[in-house]
Amino acid sequence: MKSIFKKLGAFCLALTTLFAPCCGSESVESESAAPSKLLPFDEYNLETYLKPVWLGDTVYNETVMFVGQRDEQRLLYPATEIISVRSYDLKTEYKSGVDYEFDCQTNLLTLTMSTRMPYFVNKAYYPEAGQYHSASMGTGLFFKEGGLISNKQLAVTYRAKKDDTLTPPKDHSQKYSSFLNKVASGQKVKICFFGDSITVGGNASGFIDIPPYMPNFANLVTEGLKVLYSNPNIEMVNHAKGGETSLWGMRNVSLVTDENPDLVVLAWGMNDLFLGAELFKNQIREMLDSIKNACPSADILLVSSMYPNGDVAEFRMNGNYISSPLTLYEKKQEELADEYGLGIALVTTMHREMLEKKAYYSMTANNINHPSDFLIRIYAQNILFALTGKTL
């Protein structure tokens, strides 16, 4: 008799497990290890925003956007618990079952019919006229600088079961021992960033003056170094210029060399889409040679670019990011890194891996070629780890 009740209890427990919600804001972690302590996420916080997305059990303020009320958005990692869904400015928190639903089996967020959460209606996102680029699907595709797209996005914080979605960046710190020794010993050092509008800051919320006022990746990296090495004597200059190509960079590299920097971060590619891989490589090489000749003690780090929107017909990718010139450009930058003994932050690779799980419009702030705060953090996290091998 005892064995019968024991089997019946086990059967009931199995049924309870089968029909219990596997995730949600009230769920309990299924992992045996205790969940890590939550970092602040309801406002901009340097430690939170530089926490590598590929490490730990929590993803902070991952951006998503909905096009149409019936759109479904997948999170980057399988979520075991949704901690918070907030507006992009982090000021408004939305409720599970009231504003959104989350299916842990499919890892999809959906909107309820009574949702208060912002989203694009289809006619606004695919306009017939107005300010837009042509899209590969044969209609208009909305784009806009400023905060209009960001204000349609949401910031999701969740416990995650980390998998092999993202390839962790390589630690190139041994190549920067001279620079890092200066930083670690408290010496005054200067970093010069040089690139296009993404390096300038477009469309970081701080750059376009909207909450949560997160700075560009150059500032994130600089402030991260100050914290990692307890050294406030790190000066950052940013000579990036929006709309320019590596040809402009090659011709104006004196902006960098005149600074006599200790470290140069070169981040080009987005505006060179139609240049051709060999010419792009040669122009980066010219920059490297100029910097090495004028500032022989300066270290240099290369940064590959995020992708532009594959649905824009002018970019001729038809949504296939492998076919983008930027995929090949990153390989050319890797060749230069090997040749010159440099480190490289492989942002192109990580963005492509992210795009296998998430919609492009969930990670862009202008819907063409500028990152959301979440993707800007990916830049900063990759650069900081490639340079130092450390995390906050």
C-alpha positions in Angstrom: 0.0 0.0 0.0 2.8 2.4 0.9 4.4 1.8 -2.5 1.1 2.6 -4.3 0.8 6.0 -2.5 4.5 6.7 -3.2 3.9 6.1 -6.9 0.7 8.2 -6.9 2.5 11.0 -5.2 5.3 10.9 -7.8 2.6 10.9 -10.6 0.9 14.0 -9.1 4.3 15.7 -8.8 5.0 15.0 -12.4 1.6 16.4 -13.4 2.3 19.5 -11.3 5.7 20.0 -13.0 4.2 19.4 -16.4 1.5 22.1 -16.1 3.4 24.6 -13.9 4.6 27.8 -15.7 8.3 27.3 -16.5 9.1 31.0 -16.4 7.7 34.4 -15.7 8.2 37.2 -13.2 7.1 34.9 -10.3 9.1 31.8 -11.4 11.7 30.1 -9.4 15.2 29.4 -10.9 15.5 25.8 -12.0 19.3 25.9 -11.8 20.8 24.3 -8.7 23.1 27.3 -8.2 21.7 30.4 -6.5 21.0 33.2 -8.9 23.5 36.0 -8.9 22.7 39.3 -7.2 20.9 41.7 -9.4 22.8 44.8 -10.5 20.9 48.1 -10.8 18.9 48.2 -14.1 16.2 50.9 -13.7 18.7 53.6 -14.7 22.0 53.9 -16.5 24.7 52.2 -14.5 28.3 51.7 -15.7 28.8 48.3 -14.1 25.5 47.0 -15.3 26.0 48.2 -18.9 29.5 46.8 -19.1 28.6 43.4 -17.7 29.3 41.1 -20.7 26.1 39.8 -22.1 27.8 36.4 -22.7 28.7 35.9 -19.0 26.6 35.2 -15.9 23.0 34.3 -15.6 21.3 37.6 -16.2 20.8 39.8 -19.3 20.2 43.5 -18.5 18.0 45.8 -20.6 18.1 43.8 -23.9 16.2 45.9 -26.4 13.2 44.6 -28.4 10.7 46.2 -30.7 7.4 45.1 -32.1 6.1 45.9 -35.6 2.4 45.3 -35.4 0.5 44.2 -32.3 0.7 40.5 -33.3 4.5 40.6 -33.7 6.6 38.1 -31.7 10.1 38.9 -30.5 12.7 36.3 -29.4 15.2 37.0 -26.7 18.9 36.5 -27.3 19.1 33.7 -24.7 16.6 31.2 -23.4 14.9 33.0 -20.4 14.2 31.2 -17.2 12.6 34.3 -15.6 11.5 37.6 -16.8 12.6 40.1 -14.2 11.4 43.3 -15.8 10.1 44.7 -19.1 10.5 48.5 -19.2 10.2 51.4 -21.7 13.5 52.3 -23.4 13.9 55.2 -21.0 13.5 52.7 -18.1 10.9 54.9 -16.4 7.8 52.7 -17.1 7.6 49.1 -16.1 5.1 46.8 -17.8 3.2 43.8 -16.3 3.2 40.2 -17.4 -0.3 39.0 -18.4 -1.5 42.6 -18.6 0.9 44.1 -21.2 2.8 41.2 -22.5 3.0 37.4 -22.4 6.2 35.3 -22.5 6.3 31.7 -23.7 9.4 30.0 -22.2 9.1 27.1 -24.7 9.6 29.3 -27.7 11.4 32.1 -25.9 9.0 34.6 -27.5 7.5 37.8 -26.1 4.1 38.9 -27.4 1.8 41.8 -26.8 -1.6 41.5 -25.2 -4.6 43.1 -26.9 -4.8 45.6 -24.0 -1.1 46.4 -23.9 0.2 49.8 -22.9 3.6 48.9 -24.5 4.7 51.0 -27.5 4.9 49.4 -30.9 5.0 50.3 -34.6 1.8 49.9 -36.6 2.6 48.2 -39.8 1.6 51.1 -42.0 4.0 53.4 -40.1 6.9 51.0 -40.3 6.3 50.2 -43.9 5.2 53.6 -45.2 4.1 54.3 -48.8 5.5 57.8 -48.7 7.6 60.0 -46.5 11.0 59.6 -45.0 12.1 56.1 -45.7 14.5 53.9 -47.7 13.3 51.4 -50.2 13.1 47.9 -48.7 13.9 44.6 -50.4 10.3 43.5 -50.0 9.3 46.3 -52.5 7.8 48.8 -50.1 9.0 51.5 -47.8 11.0 51.0 -44.7 10.8 53.5 -41.9 14.0 55.2 -40.6 14.7 58.2 -38.5 17.5 59.7 -36.5 16.9 60.9 -32.9 14.7 59.1 -30.4 11.6 58.1 -32.4 12.6 54.5 -32.9 14.2 54.1 -29.5 11.0 55.3 -27.9 9.2 52.4 -29.6 11.6 49.9 -28.1 11.6 48.1 -24.8 14.3 47.0 -22.3 14.0 43.4 -21.0 15.9 42.2 -18.0 15.8 38.4 -17.5 17.5 35.4 -16.0 18.9 33.3 -18.8 20.2 29.9 -19.5 23.3 30.9 -21.3 24.2 28.7 -24.3 26.6 29.0 -27.3 24.5 31.8 -29.0 27.5 34.1 -28.9 31.1 33.4 -29.4 33.0 35.1 -26.6 35.6 37.6 -27.7 39.3 36.8 -27.6 41.6 38.1 -24.9 44.4 40.1 -26.6 45.7 41.8 -23.4 49.2 40.3 -23.9 49.5 42.5 -27.0 48.8 45.6 -24.9 51.0 44.9 -21.9 52.9 48.3 -22.3 49.7 50.3 -22.3 48.0 48.3 -19.5 51.1 48.5 -17.3 50.9 52.3 -17.6 47.2 52.2 -16.7 47.7 49.8 -13.8 50.5 51.9 -12.3 48.3 55.0 -12.3 50.1 56.9 -15.1 48.4 59.4 -17.2 47.5 57.9 -20.6 45.6 59.1 -23.7 43.2 57.0 -25.9 42.2 58.2 -29.3 39.1 56.8 -31.0 38.8 57.1 -34.8 35.9 55.9 -36.9 32.5 56.8 -38.3 29.2 58.0 -36.8 28.9 54.8 -34.7 32.1 55.8 -32.9 30.9 59.4 -32.7 28.0 58.1 -30.7 25.0 57.8 -33.0 22.4 56.9 -31.6 23.4 56.4 -28.0 20.7 57.8 -25.7 23.1 60.1 -24.1 24.3 61.4 -27.5 20.8 62.2 -28.6 19.8 63.5 -25.2 17.1 61.1 -24.2 16.9 58.8 -21.1 18.6 56.7 -19.8 21.4 59.0 -21.2 23.9 56.2 -21.8 27.2 57.5 -23.4 28.8 56.3 -26.6 31.1 53.2 -26.6 34.2 55.3 -26.5 33.2 56.8 -23.1 32.0 53.4 -21.8 35.4 51.8 -22.6 37.3 54.7 -21.0 35.2 54.8 -17.9 35.4 51.0 -17.7 39.2 51.2 -17.8 39.2 53.8 -15.0 37.2 51.4 -12.8 39.1 48.2 -13.7 42.5 49.8 -12.9 41.5 52.4 -10.3 43.1 55.0 -12.5 41.3 58.3 -13.0 44.2 59.6 -15.2 42.8 58.3 -18.5 42.2 60.9 -21.1 39.9 60.1 -24.1 39.8 62.0 -27.4 37.3 61.1 -30.1 38.2 62.2 -33.7 35.5 60.0 -35.3 33.4 61.8 -37.9 29.9 60.8 -39.0 29.3 60.0 -42.7 32.9 59.5 -43.5 34.8 56.5 -44.9 38.2 54.9 -44.3 39.4 57.0 -47.2 38.7 60.2 -45.2 40.3 58.4 -42.2 43.4 57.7 -44.2 43.7 61.3 -45.4 43.0 62.8 -41.9 45.0 60.4 -39.7 47.0 63.3 -38.5 44.1 64.1 -36.2 45.2 60.9 -34.4 48.9 61.2 -34.6 48.9 64.9 -33.5 47.5 63.6 -30.2 50.5 61.4 -29.6 48.2 58.8 -28.0 49.1 55.8 -25.9 46.3 53.8 -27.5 44.4 54.2 -30.8 41.1 52.4 -31.4 40.2 52.2 -35.1 36.6 51.4 -35.9 35.7 51.6 -39.6 33.6 49.8 -42.1 29.9 50.8 -42.1 30.4 53.6 -44.7 32.8 51.6 -46.8 30.2 49.1 -47.9 30.7 49.6 -51.6 34.5 50.2 -51.5 35.7 46.6 -52.0 37.6 44.4 -49.5 41.1 44.9 -50.8 40.8 48.7 -51.1 39.3 48.8 -47.6 42.2 46.7 -46.2 44.8 48.9 -48.0 43.2 52.1 -46.5 43.3 50.7 -43.0 46.8 49.6 -43.6 47.8 53.2 -44.6 46.3 54.4 -41.3 48.2 51.8 -39.4 51.5 52.7 -41.1 51.0 56.4 -40.5 50.3 55.9 -36.8 53.2 53.5 -36.4 55.6 55.9 -38.1 54.5 59.0 -36.3 53.8 57.4 -32.9 55.9 54.2 -32.6 55.0 53.7 -29.0 51.3 53.8 -29.5 49.3 50.6 -29.3 46.4 50.1 -31.8 43.2 48.1 -31.5 41.0 47.3 -34.5 37.2 47.1 -34.2 35.0 45.6 -36.9 31.5 47.0 -37.6 27.9 46.1 -36.9 25.8 45.3 -40.0 23.4 47.7 -41.7 19.8 46.7 -42.1 19.7 43.8 -44.5 16.1 44.7 -45.5 17.3 47.9 -47.1 17.5 47.3 -50.9 20.4 49.7 -51.3 22.6 47.5 -49.2 21.9 44.5 -51.6 21.9 41.8 -49.0 18.2 40.7 -49.0 18.5 40.0 -45.3 21.5 37.6 -45.8 24.2 39.1 -43.6 26.8 36.5 -44.5 26.8 38.1 -48.0 27.4 41.6 -46.7 30.8 43.2 -47.6 31.3 43.7 -43.8 31.7 40.0 -43.3 34.7 40.0 -45.6 35.9 43.3 -44.2 36.2 41.8 -40.8 38.4 39.0 -42.2 40.6 41.6 -43.8 40.9 43.4 -40.5 41.8 40.1 -38.9 44.6 39.6 -41.5 45.9 43.1 -40.6 45.7 42.3 -36.9 47.8 39.2 -37.5 50.3 41.0 -39.7 50.8 43.9 -37.3 50.5 42.0 -34.0 47.3 43.8 -33.0 44.1 42.8 -31.2 40.7 43.1 -32.8 37.2 43.3 -31.3 35.0 41.1 -33.6 31.8 43.1 -33.4 30.7 42.0 -36.9 30.8 38.3 -35.9 28.9 38.9 -32.6 26.2 41.0 -34.4 25.7 38.3 -37.0 25.2 35.7 -34.2 22.7 38.0 -32.5 20.8 38.5 -35.8 20.3 34.7 -35.9 18.1 35.1 -32.8 16.8 38.7 -32.9 15.2 41.0 -35.5 17.5 43.8 -36.8 14.9 46.5 -35.7 15.2 45.3 -32.1 18.9 46.3 -32.0 19.0 49.5 -34.0 18.1 53.1 -33.1 17.7 54.5 -36.6 16.7 51.3 -38.5 19.5 51.7 -41.0 22.9 51.6 -39.5 23.1 52.9 -36.0 22.9 50.7 -32.9 20.5 50.8 -29.9 22.0 51.3 -26.5 22.0 47.5 -26.1 24.2 47.0 -29.3 26.4 49.9 -28.3 27.1 48.0 -25.1 28.1 45.0 -27.2 30.7 47.2 -28.8 32.0 48.4 -25.5 32.0 45.0 -23.9 33.9 43.5 -26.8 36.5 46.3 -26.9 37.1 46.2 -23.2 37.6 42.5 -23.0 39.7 42.3 -26.2 42.0 45.0 -24.7 42.2 43.8 -21.1 40.9 40.3 -20.8 39.0 41.7 -17.8 35.3 42.4 -16.9 33.8 44.8 -14.4 
